[in-house]
Amino acid sequence: MKSLGTLGIIGFAAAVTAALPVGAQEQQLTIASAGGAWQQAQRNAWYTPFAQKMGIKFNEEETSAGMARVQAMVQAGNVTDDVVTVDTAQVLSACDSGILVRLDWSKIAPRDGFLPGAARDCGMGLDVYGDVLAYNTDVVKSDPPTSVLALFDTKRWPGKRGMQKIAPNNLEWALEADGVPTDQVYKVLATPQGVNRAFAKLDTIKNDIVWWQAGAQPPQLLASHEVVMTTAWNGRIQNPIDHEHAPFKIVWGNEIIEYDMIAIPKGSPHLDLAYNYLAFVAQPENNGRLGEFIPYGPVVKDSVKFVPKGTLAKLPTAPDHMEGALPIDMEFWADYGQDLNKRFNDWLAK
Protein backbone atom coordinates (compact mmCIF):
# COMPACT_ATOMS: atom_id res chain seq x y z
CA MET A 1 0.00 0.00 0.00
CA LYS A 2 1.30 3.44 -0.85
CA SER A 3 2.09 5.51 2.27
CA LEU A 4 -0.44 8.23 3.03
CA GLY A 5 2.12 10.45 4.79
CA THR A 6 1.53 12.38 8.00
CA LEU A 7 -1.55 14.32 6.89
CA GLY A 8 -3.07 11.24 5.34
CA ILE A 9 -2.66 9.17 8.48
CA ILE A 10 -4.02 11.97 10.66
CA GLY A 11 -7.03 12.40 8.43
CA PHE A 12 -7.52 8.66 8.21
CA ALA A 13 -7.49 8.23 12.00
CA ALA A 14 -9.68 11.30 12.52
CA ALA A 15 -12.28 9.86 10.18
CA VAL A 16 -12.28 6.62 12.14
CA THR A 17 -12.59 8.50 15.44
CA ALA A 18 -15.56 10.47 14.12
CA ALA A 19 -17.40 7.21 13.48
CA LEU A 20 -17.94 6.50 17.18
CA PRO A 21 -21.54 5.40 17.78
CA VAL A 22 -24.10 7.76 19.29
CA GLY A 23 -24.20 7.44 23.06
CA ALA A 24 -20.44 7.02 23.42
CA GLN A 25 -20.56 9.46 26.32
CA GLU A 26 -22.38 6.74 28.24
CA GLN A 27 -19.72 4.15 27.45
CA GLN A 28 -16.55 3.22 29.20
CA LEU A 29 -13.30 1.70 28.03
CA THR A 30 -11.40 -0.70 30.27
CA ILE A 31 -7.69 -1.17 29.70
CA ALA A 32 -5.30 -3.55 31.45
CA SER A 33 -1.64 -2.59 31.62
CA ALA A 34 1.45 -3.23 33.73
CA GLY A 35 1.25 -0.26 36.09
CA GLY A 36 4.04 1.96 37.36
CA ALA A 37 5.71 4.70 35.35
CA TRP A 38 4.70 3.01 32.11
CA GLN A 39 0.99 3.15 32.90
CA GLN A 40 1.29 6.69 34.22
CA ALA A 41 2.89 7.73 30.93
CA GLN A 42 0.08 6.09 28.94
CA ARG A 43 -2.43 7.85 31.17
CA ASN A 44 -0.89 11.25 30.48
CA ALA A 45 -0.28 10.71 26.78
CA TRP A 46 -3.36 8.76 25.77
CA TYR A 47 -5.92 7.70 28.40
CA THR A 48 -6.88 11.14 29.66
CA PRO A 49 -6.84 12.94 26.27
CA PHE A 50 -8.89 10.16 24.66
CA ALA A 51 -11.46 10.08 27.47
CA GLN A 52 -11.84 13.87 27.32
CA LYS A 53 -12.08 13.91 23.54
CA MET A 54 -14.69 11.18 23.42
CA GLY A 55 -16.63 12.08 26.57
CA ILE A 56 -16.29 8.60 28.07
CA LYS A 57 -15.12 7.00 31.28
CA PHE A 58 -11.70 5.32 31.20
CA ASN A 59 -11.20 2.40 33.60
CA GLU A 60 -7.70 1.14 34.34
CA GLU A 61 -6.57 -2.26 35.56
CA GLU A 62 -3.00 -2.85 36.69
CA THR A 63 -1.77 -6.41 36.20
CA SER A 64 1.32 -8.39 35.29
CA ALA A 65 -0.74 -11.46 34.35
CA GLY A 66 -0.67 -10.62 30.62
CA MET A 67 -2.29 -13.18 28.36
CA ALA A 68 -3.08 -15.55 31.24
CA ARG A 69 -5.66 -13.00 32.37
CA VAL A 70 -7.11 -12.69 28.87
CA GLN A 71 -7.24 -16.44 28.35
CA ALA A 72 -9.08 -16.95 31.63
CA MET A 73 -11.67 -14.30 30.75
CA VAL A 74 -12.23 -15.58 27.22
CA GLN A 75 -12.55 -19.20 28.34
CA ALA A 76 -15.00 -18.19 31.07
CA GLY A 77 -17.04 -16.13 28.59
CA ASN A 78 -16.73 -13.13 30.89
CA VAL A 79 -14.45 -10.61 29.20
CA THR A 80 -14.23 -7.31 31.09
CA ASP A 81 -11.13 -5.82 29.44
CA ASP A 82 -11.60 -3.94 26.18
CA VAL A 83 -7.90 -3.57 25.40
CA VAL A 84 -4.73 -4.97 26.97
CA THR A 85 -1.08 -3.97 26.73
CA VAL A 86 1.38 -6.86 26.42
CA ASP A 87 4.64 -7.74 24.72
CA THR A 88 4.96 -8.90 21.13
CA ALA A 89 5.69 -12.54 21.95
CA GLN A 90 2.44 -12.79 23.90
CA VAL A 91 0.53 -11.22 21.03
CA LEU A 92 1.88 -13.76 18.54
CA SER A 93 1.11 -16.72 20.77
CA ALA A 94 -2.35 -15.47 21.76
CA CYS A 95 -3.23 -14.68 18.15
CA ASP A 96 -2.58 -18.30 17.19
CA SER A 97 -4.67 -19.55 20.11
CA GLY A 98 -7.65 -17.42 19.09
CA ILE A 99 -8.14 -15.36 22.25
CA LEU A 100 -7.45 -12.02 20.56
CA VAL A 101 -9.36 -10.14 17.87
CA ARG A 102 -7.67 -10.24 14.47
CA LEU A 103 -7.43 -6.53 13.83
CA ASP A 104 -9.25 -4.81 10.99
CA TRP A 105 -6.57 -2.29 10.09
CA SER A 106 -9.01 -0.27 8.00
CA LYS A 107 -10.43 0.88 11.35
CA ILE A 108 -7.06 1.92 12.76
CA ALA A 109 -4.38 3.20 10.36
CA PRO A 110 -2.39 2.01 7.34
CA ARG A 111 -0.11 -0.84 8.44
CA ASP A 112 2.79 0.40 6.34
CA GLY A 113 2.86 3.56 8.44
CA PHE A 114 4.38 1.56 11.32
CA LEU A 115 7.93 0.40 11.91
CA PRO A 116 8.63 -3.16 10.70
CA GLY A 117 7.02 -5.73 12.96
CA ALA A 118 4.95 -3.20 14.90
CA ALA A 119 1.66 -3.79 13.07
CA ARG A 120 0.67 -7.40 13.73
CA ASP A 121 -2.44 -9.37 12.88
CA CYS A 122 -3.62 -9.26 16.51
CA GLY A 123 -1.62 -6.42 18.01
CA MET A 124 -0.56 -2.83 17.41
CA GLY A 125 2.79 -1.50 18.56
CA LEU A 126 2.70 1.30 21.11
CA ASP A 127 6.37 2.13 21.54
CA VAL A 128 9.96 0.95 21.22
CA TYR A 129 11.75 0.22 24.49
CA GLY A 130 15.16 -1.09 25.43
CA ASP A 131 16.08 -3.91 27.79
CA VAL A 132 19.18 -2.39 29.35
CA LEU A 133 21.50 -2.54 32.34
CA ALA A 134 21.37 0.00 35.16
CA TYR A 135 23.40 0.67 38.28
CA ASN A 136 23.46 3.02 41.25
CA THR A 137 26.35 5.47 41.05
CA ASP A 138 26.48 5.57 44.86
CA VAL A 139 27.34 1.85 44.74
CA VAL A 140 29.47 1.62 41.58
CA LYS A 141 31.76 4.62 42.00
CA SER A 142 34.59 3.54 39.70
CA ASP A 143 35.10 1.22 36.75
CA PRO A 144 31.48 1.51 35.58
CA PRO A 145 30.11 -1.19 33.27
CA THR A 146 29.58 -0.32 29.61
CA SER A 147 27.50 -3.32 28.53
CA VAL A 148 24.65 -5.47 29.79
CA LEU A 149 27.11 -8.35 29.55
CA ALA A 150 28.76 -7.06 32.73
CA LEU A 151 26.12 -9.19 34.45
CA PHE A 152 28.32 -12.19 33.81
CA ASP A 153 31.55 -10.77 35.21
CA THR A 154 31.24 -11.27 38.96
CA LYS A 155 34.98 -10.87 39.53
CA ARG A 156 35.10 -7.35 38.13
CA TRP A 157 31.72 -6.37 39.56
CA PRO A 158 31.02 -8.59 42.58
CA GLY A 159 27.62 -8.59 44.22
CA LYS A 160 24.03 -9.47 43.46
CA ARG A 161 22.56 -8.58 40.07
CA GLY A 162 18.90 -8.22 39.20
CA MET A 163 17.48 -10.04 36.19
CA GLN A 164 13.95 -10.46 34.91
CA LYS A 165 12.53 -13.88 35.65
CA ILE A 166 11.96 -14.89 32.02
CA ALA A 167 13.84 -16.86 29.38
CA PRO A 168 13.86 -14.20 26.62
CA ASN A 169 16.73 -11.69 26.84
CA ASN A 170 18.59 -13.73 29.45
CA LEU A 171 19.40 -16.51 27.00
CA GLU A 172 20.45 -14.06 24.30
CA TRP A 173 22.71 -12.16 26.69
CA ALA A 174 24.18 -15.42 27.99
CA LEU A 175 25.25 -16.40 24.49
CA GLU A 176 26.65 -12.95 23.74
CA ALA A 177 28.60 -13.08 27.00
CA ASP A 178 29.92 -16.47 25.93
CA GLY A 179 31.31 -15.00 22.72
CA VAL A 180 28.51 -15.49 20.18
CA PRO A 181 28.34 -12.53 17.74
CA THR A 182 25.14 -10.52 18.01
CA ASP A 183 24.02 -11.38 14.49
CA GLN A 184 24.44 -15.11 15.18
CA VAL A 185 22.58 -15.31 18.50
CA TYR A 186 19.30 -16.71 17.22
CA LYS A 187 20.99 -19.10 14.82
CA VAL A 188 22.95 -20.57 17.73
CA LEU A 189 20.00 -20.52 20.14
CA ALA A 190 17.96 -22.54 17.66
CA THR A 191 20.26 -25.54 18.23
CA PRO A 192 20.35 -27.91 21.22
CA GLN A 193 24.05 -27.13 21.62
CA GLY A 194 23.32 -23.41 21.70
CA VAL A 195 20.61 -23.83 24.33
CA ASN A 196 22.97 -25.88 26.50
CA ARG A 197 25.64 -23.23 26.04
CA ALA A 198 23.29 -20.45 27.16
CA PHE A 199 22.20 -22.27 30.30
CA ALA A 200 25.78 -23.21 31.13
CA LYS A 201 26.65 -19.50 31.05
CA LEU A 202 23.66 -18.66 33.25
CA ASP A 203 24.87 -21.31 35.68
CA THR A 204 27.98 -19.23 36.32
CA ILE A 205 25.93 -16.44 37.95
CA LYS A 206 22.82 -18.29 39.14
CA ASN A 207 23.65 -17.87 42.83
CA ASP A 208 24.23 -14.13 42.33
CA ILE A 209 20.86 -13.35 40.73
CA VAL A 210 17.96 -11.53 42.36
CA TRP A 211 14.95 -12.15 40.13
CA TRP A 212 12.43 -9.44 39.36
CA GLN A 213 9.03 -9.78 37.70
CA ALA A 214 7.45 -6.30 37.69
CA GLY A 215 8.89 -3.24 35.98
CA ALA A 216 8.84 -1.19 39.18
CA GLN A 217 11.24 -3.58 40.93
CA PRO A 218 14.60 -2.73 39.28
CA PRO A 219 14.71 0.89 40.53
CA GLN A 220 13.69 -0.36 43.96
CA LEU A 221 16.49 -2.92 43.95
CA LEU A 222 18.99 -0.22 43.01
CA ALA A 223 17.70 2.27 45.56
CA SER A 224 17.88 -0.29 48.38
CA HIS A 225 21.41 -1.36 47.33
CA GLU A 226 20.12 -4.92 47.19
CA VAL A 227 21.89 -5.37 43.85
CA VAL A 228 25.01 -3.85 42.35
CA MET A 229 23.37 -3.77 38.91
CA THR A 230 20.13 -4.90 37.28
CA THR A 231 18.48 -5.35 33.95
CA ALA A 232 15.50 -3.07 33.40
CA TRP A 233 13.29 -1.41 30.85
CA ASN A 234 14.96 1.88 30.05
CA GLY A 235 11.94 4.04 30.90
CA ARG A 236 11.61 2.56 34.37
CA ILE A 237 15.13 3.81 35.16
CA GLN A 238 14.96 7.12 33.33
CA ASN A 239 11.80 8.11 35.16
CA PRO A 240 13.38 8.23 38.67
CA ILE A 241 16.49 9.87 37.19
CA ASP A 242 14.39 12.67 35.70
CA HIS A 243 11.78 13.11 38.40
CA GLU A 244 13.44 11.98 41.63
CA HIS A 245 17.10 12.79 40.86
CA ALA A 246 17.91 9.15 41.56
CA PRO A 247 21.64 8.35 41.28
CA PHE A 248 21.08 5.76 38.57
CA LYS A 249 22.92 5.25 35.31
CA ILE A 250 21.65 3.46 32.20
CA VAL A 251 24.07 1.24 30.28
CA TRP A 252 23.04 0.91 26.64
CA GLY A 253 25.71 -1.48 25.37
CA ASN A 254 24.16 -4.72 24.09
CA GLU A 255 20.63 -3.53 24.77
CA ILE A 256 17.76 -5.61 23.39
CA ILE A 257 15.09 -3.72 21.48
CA GLU A 258 11.41 -4.59 21.91
CA TYR A 259 7.92 -3.27 21.21
CA ASP A 260 5.12 -2.82 23.70
CA MET A 261 1.83 -3.76 22.06
CA ILE A 262 -1.86 -3.28 22.53
CA ALA A 263 -4.46 -5.90 21.66
CA ILE A 264 -8.19 -6.45 21.87
CA PRO A 265 -9.43 -9.58 23.70
CA LYS A 266 -11.99 -11.60 21.82
CA GLY A 267 -15.32 -10.65 23.33
CA SER A 268 -14.30 -7.08 24.20
CA PRO A 269 -17.45 -5.44 25.60
CA HIS A 270 -16.88 -2.21 23.67
CA LEU A 271 -15.25 -3.31 20.43
CA ASP A 272 -15.99 -0.16 18.42
CA LEU A 273 -14.63 2.04 21.19
CA ALA A 274 -11.53 -0.16 21.45
CA TYR A 275 -10.87 0.36 17.74
CA ASN A 276 -11.31 4.09 18.19
CA TYR A 277 -8.73 4.09 20.95
CA LEU A 278 -6.20 2.26 18.78
CA ALA A 279 -6.83 4.74 15.97
CA PHE A 280 -6.29 7.62 18.39
CA VAL A 281 -2.95 6.22 19.60
CA ALA A 282 -1.87 5.57 16.00
CA GLN A 283 -2.17 9.23 15.03
CA PRO A 284 1.44 10.44 14.60
CA GLU A 285 1.20 13.41 16.94
CA ASN A 286 -0.37 11.19 19.61
CA ASN A 287 2.09 8.34 19.17
CA GLY A 288 5.01 10.75 19.51
CA ARG A 289 3.50 12.37 22.60
CA LEU A 290 4.43 9.43 24.82
CA GLY A 291 8.05 10.61 24.82
CA GLU A 292 7.03 13.64 26.90
CA PHE A 293 6.29 11.32 29.81
CA ILE A 294 8.59 8.32 29.41
CA PRO A 295 11.58 7.88 27.07
CA TYR A 296 10.19 5.21 24.77
CA GLY A 297 10.36 5.71 21.02
CA PRO A 298 7.32 5.94 18.73
CA VAL A 299 6.37 3.12 16.38
CA VAL A 300 4.54 5.24 13.79
CA LYS A 301 7.07 6.40 11.21
CA ASP A 302 5.76 9.95 10.95
CA SER A 303 5.78 10.43 14.74
CA VAL A 304 9.46 11.23 15.19
CA LYS A 305 8.91 14.92 14.44
CA PHE A 306 6.50 15.07 17.39
CA VAL A 307 8.96 13.66 19.94
CA PRO A 308 10.28 16.42 22.25
CA LYS A 309 13.84 17.33 21.29
CA GLY A 310 15.11 16.84 24.83
CA THR A 311 13.80 13.27 24.79
CA LEU A 312 15.47 12.05 21.61
CA ALA A 313 18.83 11.44 23.28
CA LYS A 314 17.13 9.26 25.93
CA LEU A 315 15.45 6.92 23.49
CA PRO A 316 16.65 3.34 22.97
CA THR A 317 16.65 4.01 19.24
CA ALA A 318 19.15 6.89 19.45
CA PRO A 319 22.04 6.13 17.04
CA ASP A 320 24.63 5.78 19.82
CA HIS A 321 22.41 3.40 21.74
CA MET A 322 21.65 1.21 18.74
CA GLU A 323 25.31 0.34 18.21
CA GLY A 324 25.55 -3.34 19.10
CA ALA A 325 21.84 -3.54 19.94
CA LEU A 326 19.91 -6.75 19.30
CA PRO A 327 16.30 -6.44 18.05
CA ILE A 328 14.47 -9.29 19.73
CA ASP A 329 13.26 -11.95 17.27
CA MET A 330 9.66 -12.52 18.22
CA GLU A 331 9.10 -15.10 15.49
CA PHE A 332 11.91 -17.11 17.04
CA TRP A 333 10.25 -16.92 20.46
CA ALA A 334 6.89 -17.82 18.97
CA ASP A 335 8.45 -20.96 17.48
CA TYR A 336 10.78 -21.98 20.31
CA GLY A 337 9.36 -20.17 23.33
CA GLN A 338 7.31 -23.00 24.79
CA ASP A 339 10.26 -25.37 24.98
CA LEU A 340 12.74 -22.72 26.12
CA ASN A 341 10.40 -21.36 28.79
CA LYS A 342 9.91 -24.89 30.15
CA ARG A 343 13.67 -25.44 30.16
CA PHE A 344 14.13 -22.09 31.94
CA ASN A 345 11.52 -22.88 34.60
CA ASP A 346 13.07 -26.32 35.16
CA TRP A 347 16.48 -24.65 35.49
CA LEU A 348 15.10 -22.20 38.06
CA ALA A 349 13.69 -25.08 40.12
CA LYS A 350 17.01 -26.94 40.37
Rosetta blueprint (number, residue, H / E / L):
1 M L
2 K L
3 S L
4 L L
5 G H
6 T H
7 L H
8 G H
9 I H
10 I H
11 G H
12 F H
13 A H
14 A H
15 A H
16 V H
17 T H
18 A H
19 A L
20 L L
21 P L
22 V L
23 G L
24 A H
25 Q H
26 E H
27 Q L
28 Q E
29 L E
30 T E
31 I E
32 A E
33 S E
34 A L
35 G L
36 G H
37 A H
38 W H
39 Q H
40 Q H
41 A H
42 Q H
43 R H
44 N H
45 A H
46 W H
47 Y H
48 T H
49 P H
50 F H
51 A H
52 Q H
53 K H
54 M H
55 G L
56 I L
57 K E
58 F E
59 N E
60 E E
61 E E
62 E E
63 T L
64 S L
65 A L
66 G L
67 M H
68 A H
69 R H
70 V H
71 Q H
72 A H
73 M H
74 V H
75 Q H
76 A H
77 G L
78 N L
79 V L
80 T L
81 D L
82 D L
83 V E
84 V E
85 T E
86 V E
87 D E
88 T H
89 A H
90 Q H
91 V H
92 L H
93 S H
94 A H
95 C H
96 D H
97 S H
98 G L
99 I L
100 L E
101 V L
102 R L
103 L L
104 D L
105 W H
106 S H
107 K H
108 I L
109 A L
110 P L
111 R H
112 D H
113 G H
114 F E
115 L L
116 P L
117 G L
118 A L
119 A E
120 R L
121 D L
122 C L
123 G L
124 M E
125 G E
126 L E
127 D E
128 V E
129 Y E
130 G E
131 D E
132 V E
133 L E
134 A E
135 Y E
136 N E
137 T L
138 D L
139 V L
140 V L
141 K L
142 S L
143 D L
144 P L
145 P L
146 T L
147 S L
148 V H
149 L H
150 A H
151 L H
152 F H
153 D L
154 T L
155 K L
156 R L
157 W L
158 P L
159 G L
160 K L
161 R E
162 G E
163 M E
164 Q E
165 K L
166 I L
167 A L
168 P L
169 N L
170 N H
171 L H
172 E H
173 W H
174 A H
175 L H
176 E H
177 A H
178 D L
179 G L
180 V L
181 P L
182 T H
183 D H
184 Q H
185 V H
186 Y H
187 K H
188 V H
189 L H
190 A L
191 T L
192 P H
193 Q H
194 G H
195 V H
196 N H
197 R H
198 A H
199 F H
200 A H
201 K H
202 L H
203 D H
204 T L
205 I L
206 K H
207 N H
208 D H
209 I E
210 V E
211 W E
212 W E
213 Q L
214 A L
215 G L
216 A L
217 Q H
218 P H
219 P H
220 Q H
221 L H
222 L H
223 A H
224 S L
225 H L
226 E L
227 V L
228 V L
229 M E
230 T E
231 T E
232 A E
233 W E
234 N H
235 G H
236 R H
237 I H
238 Q H
239 N H
240 P H
241 I H
242 D H
243 H H
244 E H
245 H L
246 A L
247 P L
248 F E
249 K E
250 I E
251 V E
252 W E
253 G E
254 N E
255 E E
256 I E
257 I E
258 E E
259 Y E
260 D E
261 M E
262 I E
263 A E
264 I L
265 P E
266 K L
267 G L
268 S L
269 P L
270 H L
271 L H
272 D H
273 L H
274 A H
275 Y H
276 N H
277 Y H
278 L H
279 A H
280 F H
281 V H
282 A H
283 Q L
284 P H
285 E H
286 N H
287 N H
288 G H
289 R H
290 L H
291 G H
292 E H
293 F L
294 I L
295 P L
296 Y L
297 G E
298 P L
299 V L
300 V E
301 K H
302 D H
303 S H
304 V H
305 K H
306 F H
307 V L
308 P L
309 K H
310 G H
311 T H
312 L H
313 A L
314 K L
315 L L
316 P L
317 T L
318 A L
319 P H
320 D H
321 H H
322 M H
323 E L
324 G L
325 A L
326 L E
327 P E
328 I L
329 D L
330 M H
331 E H
332 F H
333 W H
334 A H
335 D H
336 Y H
337 G H
338 Q H
339 D H
340 L H
341 N H
342 K H
343 R H
344 F H
345 N H
346 D H
347 W H
348 L H
349 A H
350 K L
